[in-house]
């Protein structure tokens, strides 16, 4: 009886997995009609506010450099072609995490929309450099 139940469960699992449609690997958002929102002229203040929340001692934070914002997109759900448009900024930040721990300088990527950080990544972790298929974060050309 256990074998029959196991076989039926496995069959349902196969049917459920086969009903999902694959994502088109060549799909990209149409940037000609994209609404990126208002250009974030106050991006240094937005990033410094993030630093105050993520470093315990905000008086000891050093912002070595920040890139200028550039138009960018995030794919939220490729199956539904759900995309958020905004601006990306890269920054090199370091400082005191807490009283006994110094956080060395790291490169961060920020995705900003309507004056808010929608997503942030530590670029020193190698797996965080891809935004979407074949669309990588590129900070080097803006420093």
C-alpha positions in Angstrom: 0.0 0.0 0.0 2.9 2.4 0.8 4.4 1.7 -2.6 1.1 2.6 -4.3 0.8 5.9 -2.4 4.4 6.7 -3.1 3.9 6.1 -6.8 0.8 8.2 -6.9 2.6 11.0 -5.1 5.5 10.9 -7.5 3.1 11.0 -10.5 1.4 14.1 -9.1 4.8 15.7 -8.6 5.8 15.0 -12.2 2.5 16.4 -13.5 2.9 19.6 -11.4 6.4 20.2 -12.5 5.7 19.6 -16.2 2.8 22.1 -16.2 5.1 25.1 -15.6 6.0 27.1 -18.7 9.7 27.8 -19.2 10.9 31.4 -19.1 12.1 32.7 -22.5 15.9 33.0 -22.0 16.1 35.7 -24.7 13.5 38.1 -23.2 14.7 41.5 -22.1 12.7 44.5 -21.0 11.8 47.2 -23.5 13.9 50.1 -22.4 12.5 52.5 -25.0 9.2 52.7 -23.2 10.6 52.4 -19.7 9.7 54.9 -16.9 12.7 55.2 -14.7 11.2 57.8 -12.5 12.7 61.0 -11.2 16.5 61.2 -11.3 17.8 60.9 -7.7 19.7 64.1 -7.2 19.9 63.4 -3.5 21.4 59.9 -3.9 24.3 60.6 -1.5 21.9 61.4 1.3 19.8 58.2 0.4 22.9 56.1 0.6 24.2 57.7 3.8 20.8 57.1 5.4 21.2 53.4 4.5 24.7 53.5 6.1 23.3 54.9 9.3 20.9 51.9 9.6 23.5 49.3 8.7 26.5 50.5 10.7 26.2 50.8 14.5 28.5 53.9 14.7 27.3 56.2 11.9 29.9 58.8 12.9 32.7 56.4 11.9 31.5 55.6 8.4 33.7 56.5 5.4 32.3 56.9 2.0 35.3 56.6 -0.3 33.4 57.1 -3.6 30.0 57.0 -5.2 29.1 56.7 -8.8 26.6 58.9 -10.6 23.1 57.3 -10.9 22.4 55.6 -14.1 19.2 54.1 -15.5 18.8 50.5 -14.5 16.1 47.8 -14.2 15.3 44.8 -12.0 13.4 41.8 -13.2 11.1 40.8 -10.4 9.3 37.9 -12.1 10.6 36.8 -15.5 7.6 34.5 -16.1 5.2 37.5 -15.9 7.8 39.9 -17.4 7.5 42.0 -14.2 10.2 44.7 -14.1 11.0 47.7 -11.9 12.9 50.6 -13.5 15.0 53.0 -11.5 18.6 54.1 -11.0 21.7 52.3 -9.8 24.6 53.7 -7.8 27.8 52.0 -6.7 29.6 53.1 -3.6 32.7 52.1 -1.6 31.9 52.3 2.1 33.8 51.3 5.2 33.7 52.0 8.9 33.0 50.7 12.4 30.3 48.1 12.5 30.2 48.1 16.3 32.6 49.0 19.2 34.8 45.9 18.7 34.6 45.3 15.0 35.9 47.3 12.0 34.1 46.8 8.8 36.6 47.2 5.9 35.9 49.1 2.8 33.5 47.2 0.5 31.8 48.0 -2.8 28.0 48.1 -2.7 25.4 48.4 -5.4 22.1 50.3 -4.7 19.0 50.3 -6.8 17.0 53.5 -6.2 13.4 54.2 -7.2 11.4 57.2 -6.0 14.0 58.2 -3.4 14.1 54.8 -1.8 16.6 51.9 -2.0 14.7 49.0 -3.4 17.6 46.6 -3.4 21.2 46.7 -2.2 24.0 44.2 -2.7 27.5 43.7 -1.4 29.6 43.3 -4.5 32.5 41.8 -2.8 30.5 38.6 -2.6 31.0 37.3 -6.2 27.5 35.9 -6.7 25.9 39.3 -6.3 27.1 40.8 -9.5 24.3 39.6 -11.9 21.1 41.6 -12.1 19.5 39.4 -14.7 20.6 36.9 -17.3 23.6 38.3 -19.1 23.0 41.7 -17.4 25.8 42.3 -14.9 26.4 45.2 -12.5 29.0 47.5 -13.9 30.4 50.0 -11.5 33.9 50.5 -12.9 33.1 52.9 -15.7 31.5 55.5 -13.3 34.3 56.0 -10.8 
